[in-house]
Amino acid sequence: MGEPTTHLRALNGPAEADRPDRSAETRPLQPACPVTIQRFENGKLSFKDDQIAEEADIRLTVNGQPEAVLARTPGDDLNLVAGYLFSQSRIMCPEDIGTLALSYHGPSRAEVTLREGRTVRRIYPSPRPVHIAPDMLFRLKEIFERRQNLFKNTGCTHAAALFSADGQLIAYGEDVGRHNAFDKALGRALLEGTLEGVTIAMLSSRLAVELAMKATTANIPVLCGFSAATSSAVTYAERNNLSLVGRIRGNSYNVYANGWRFR
């Protein structure tokens, strides 16, 4: 994505990567940070340099009112906030946002004003004639895993990827929180105007009902995950025409709901 539009801006101040940490140190706030750990291996403890994912709060206000405090991995806040507002049915398109200002003086803040007179409604996947070749999911998983750079370095992040019906990667998000990762991917697609082309959402996490609801809000007909689905997610998917797929591994996966799309 190029430069943010004029109504999506950062307040005067350093970029997020240059903002001082919350602690007394002055190191930059990055998606990952170096640490010294003790590793137990071959019967003994030894010191080792390692990396861990950064987790820091961003305070979101909407129309001057506190909305949420999101504990997130820094670095993709514009997409995170847009995706969060979309997932919560506060907006349906970028034009619903009057201003979105990010500030990194002191605690990270996102201050949003919504345009008046906007009617926001939920949309759910209809049983549209989308069919997926069953083997495609294995190829998408390979594309997905190649993008997980932060996870490769830290081992403690979730990821979400959005694909078209023919398997093209449309948007990707990575974060310490699985909800945040999905929101980052949704926000990027929303702001870039590519959300309508998304057919498949793939997550590294289990498939909980809140994540299924994010998919249906975005009118995404297929939701896949590396882990299993919960009972509430399966019930919700069955009622809302959402194809739900989990435990993708090796040459197999489980289809929990609406398997008619796979053929």
NORRATA-V983662 format. One record per run of one state. SS is the DSSP state (helix for helix, strand for strand, loop for the rest). FROM is the first residue (numbers start at 1). TO is the last residue. If there is no record, write none. Layout:
# NORRATA-V983662
((SS | FROM | TO) (SS | FROM | TO))
This chain:
# NORRATA-V983662
((loop | 1 | 7) (strand | 8 | 10) (loop | 11 | 15) (helix | 16 | 18) (loop | 19 | 19) (strand | 20 | 20) (loop | 21 | 27) (strand | 28 | 28) (loop | 29 | 31) (strand | 32 | 41) (loop | 42 | 43) (strand | 44 | 53) (loop | 54 | 55) (strand | 56 | 62) (loop | 63 | 64) (strand | 65 | 72) (loop | 73 | 76) (helix | 77 | 87) (loop | 88 | 93) (helix | 94 | 96) (strand | 97 | 103) (loop | 104 | 107) (strand | 108 | 114) (loop | 115 | 131) (strand | 132 | 132) (loop | 133 | 135) (helix | 136 | 146) (loop | 147 | 148) (helix | 149 | 154) (loop | 155 | 157) (strand | 158 | 163) (loop | 164 | 168) (strand | 169 | 175) (loop | 176 | 177) (helix | 178 | 192) (loop | 193 | 194) (helix | 195 | 197) (loop | 198 | 199) (strand | 200 | 203) (loop | 204 | 206) (strand | 207 | 207) (loop | 208 | 208) (helix | 209 | 217) (loop | 218 | 221) (strand | 222 | 225) (loop | 226 | 228) (strand | 229 | 229) (loop | 230 | 230) (helix | 231 | 239) (loop | 240 | 242) (strand | 243 | 249) (loop | 250 | 251) (strand | 252 | 257) (loop | 258 | 258) (helix | 259 | 261) (strand | 262 | 262) (loop | 263 | 263))
